[in-house]
């Protein structure tokens, strides 16, 4: 996961959204990855997560700033470690994380 580009990482996050559980959510936030120097605008509507690159300082009311490594730790369930700066409504990020399915480590990629 650490070798993925930000676009690939956000695509990976998008495919883990539990569509039925996230159907009624209408979320928008900007995520800035400080170590990579990119900002992405994320929207979750009707169970679909979409991300687009954007310049920092957009008009989105919720903005999350962190490193790519900290984002990976956050996705793995580490909500308590430092390194996440949130401006605006912090419940938007928590709602997004709650809409994601966990990864099944025993998932068979190839079956005999």
C-alpha positions in Angstrom: 0.0 0.0 0.0 2.9 2.4 0.7 4.0 2.2 -2.9 0.6 3.3 -4.3 0.3 6.8 -5.8 -2.3 9.0 -4.0 -4.7 8.4 -6.9 -4.3 4.6 -6.5 -4.7 4.9 -2.8 -7.9 6.8 -3.0 -9.2 4.4 -5.7 -8.4 1.5 -3.2 -10.4 3.3 -0.5 -13.3 3.9 -2.9 -13.7 0.2 -3.6 -14.1 -0.6 0.1 -17.1 1.6 0.6 -20.1 -0.4 1.7 -22.6 1.1 -0.7 -25.9 0.2 1.1 -24.5 1.4 4.4 -23.2 4.7 2.9 -26.3 5.3 0.6 -27.7 8.1 2.7 -24.4 9.9 3.4 -23.5 13.1 1.7 -19.9 13.9 2.7 -17.2 16.2 1.2 -13.7 16.8 2.5 -10.3 17.8 1.2 -7.3 15.6 2.1 -3.8 17.0 1.9 -0.9 14.6 2.0 2.0 16.7 3.2 4.8 14.3 2.4 3.6 13.9 -1.2 2.4 17.5 -1.7 -1.0 16.7 -3.1 -4.6 17.6 -2.1 -7.6 15.6 -3.2 -11.3 16.5 -2.9 -13.3 13.5 -1.8 -17.1 13.3 -2.0 -19.2 10.4 -0.8 -22.8 10.4 -2.2 -25.2 7.5 -2.9 -22.6 5.0 -1.7 -20.0 6.1 -4.2 -16.6 7.7 -3.2 -15.2 10.0 -5.9 -11.8 11.8 -5.6 -10.3 14.5 -7.7 -7.0 16.3 -7.4 -7.4 19.9 -6.3 -5.2 22.8 -5.2 -5.1 23.4 -1.5 -7.4 26.0 0.0 -10.6 25.1 -1.7 -14.0 26.0 -0.4 -14.7 22.6 1.3 -15.7 23.1 5.0 -13.7 20.0 6.2 -10.0 19.7 5.5 -7.7 16.9 6.7 -4.0 17.2 6.7 -1.7 14.3 7.3 1.1 12.2 5.7 0.5 9.3 3.5 1.9 6.9 6.1 -0.5 8.3 8.7 -3.4 7.9 6.3 -2.5 4.2 5.9 -2.3 3.8 9.7 -5.7 5.6 9.9 -7.2 3.2 7.4 -5.8 0.3 9.4 -7.7 1.5 12.4 -5.2 3.7 14.3 -7.5 6.6 15.3 -5.5 7.8 18.3 -1.9 8.4 17.1 -0.9 12.0 16.5 -0.3 13.4 13.0 -3.8 14.3 11.8 -4.9 17.9 11.6 -8.5 18.5 10.9 -10.2 21.8 10.3 -14.0 22.0 10.1 -16.3 19.1 11.1 -14.2 16.1 12.4 -17.2 13.9 12.2 -17.1 13.9 8.4 -13.8 11.9 8.5 -15.2 9.5 11.1 -18.4 9.0 9.0 -16.3 8.2 5.9 -14.2 5.7 7.9 -17.3 4.1 9.3 -18.7 3.6 5.7 -15.7 1.5 4.7 -15.6 -2.3 4.8 -12.7 -3.9 6.6 -10.1 -5.9 4.6 -10.5 -9.6 4.8 -6.9 -11.0 5.1 -8.1 -14.5 4.3 -9.7 -13.5 1.0 -8.7 -16.0 -1.7 -7.3 -14.2 -4.7 -7.0 -17.5 -6.6 -8.8 -20.6 -5.7 -7.7 -24.1 -6.8 
